[in-house]
Amino acid sequence: MRRKRARLLPQTWFEARADATCASGQEGSGPGQLMAPNGAVQASRDYWASGRPLHEPARIAVPVPIVHADLGRDGPIDMSRAVLAELKSATHQRRVEIGDGTHSVFKENNRRQVFDAVDGFLGETAEV
């Protein structure tokens, strides 16, 4: 599994992205420091890790795409299926499963599949 992940996001790509990211935000306590909001980390601690839902999918009343990659450990496939099943009020919904991708598939070899899935969904919902 680890080798498969390494092929999806080659180390040189990861390093180039990390270098560009750090070069763009040189605020902080020293060289190589990057200031970033921690809202997602806090939400994870307060909700996901504690078993409390951050939102109620049944109350979402807008179009919702769920794009999931099969190797993603941060959001297991069962979680994406469960959320889709709860989207009772969504005006339009779709779940797309991408093979050979991790939670960061939008940065990996198969990123075009994410872009195409979102673009296609937005095109359909614009017509609805």
N, C-alpha and C positions, 0 to 999 in steps of 0.2 A: 504494500500500500504506500509506503514512504517513497519508494522509487517512482511509482506512478505519479504521485504528487510532485516530485522533483521534475518530472518531464513536462508537467502542465505549466509550471512557472519556473523556467530555468534560473539558476542562481544569478547569472549575469543580468537578467531582466530585473530580478528582485533588487539587486545592488544598485542598478541604474535608477530605478524608481525611488529607492530609499535616499540615494544621493540627491536627486532632484527635489524630493520632498523636503529634506533637511536644508538644502540651499535656499529654499523659498521662504523659510520661516525662522530666521536667525534671531528670534527673540527668546530670551530665557537667561539662565544663570551662567551660560558659557558656550563655547564653540560646540556645534553639533546638537544644540538643544532646540527643540521644536515645541512651540506652544500649541496645544490642541485642546478643544473642549472635551470635557469628560462626561457630558450628559448621558451618553450611551452606557458608559461604565457604571454611572450612578443608577440609572434605570435598571441595569442588569442586577445590581446588588439589591436594590429595593424591591424589585418585582420578580424577575425570572428566577434568581437564586433562592428567593424566599417562597416560591410557589404561588405568588399572587399575580394575577394577570395585569398587564400594563394597559390593556384595552379590552373591549368587549366586541369581538368580531360581529356578533349578531346585530350590533347597533350601527355598523358602518353602512352608509347608504349611498355610496359612490362606486364607480367601477374599480375593481381590485384585481391586479395581476399578481400572482405568486410565482416567482421564478426560483427554482431550487436546483442545486447541483448535487449529484449523487454522492460525492465524497465529502460534502460539507458536514463537519462535526458540530458546528455552532447551532445549526438548526436541522435536526434530524428529519428525514422524510415523513415520519409519522406526524411530526409537528405541523408541517405544511399541509398535510392531508386534513388534519384536525381543524386547522384554521379555515380551510376551504369549506369544510362541512358546516361551519358555524356562520358563514357569510350569508345569512338568511335575507338581509335587507339590501345587499349590494345590487346595484342596477345591472351589473355585468361582471362576470368573474371568470378567471381562467388560472389554472395551475400548469406550469410548464416544467418538465423535468429535463435537465441537461446532464448527459452522461460525461464522465471524465472531467469533472470540475469540483472545486472545493468551495468554501464559503466566499472566497475571493475570485470566483470564476470570471468576473468582469475585468480582471487583470491578467487572465491566463490565455492559453492557446485558443480555447473555445469561447472567447469573449464575444465574438460576432453573434453567437447563438443568443446570448443575453440581449444584445442590442436589437437583433431582429425580432425577438419575442416581445420586447417592450414596444418597439416601433409598430409592429403589427397590431398589438393590443390597443395602442393609442389611436391608430388609424381606424380601427373598428369602432371604438367608443366615440370617436368624433362624429361618426355617422349616425349613431343611435340617438 
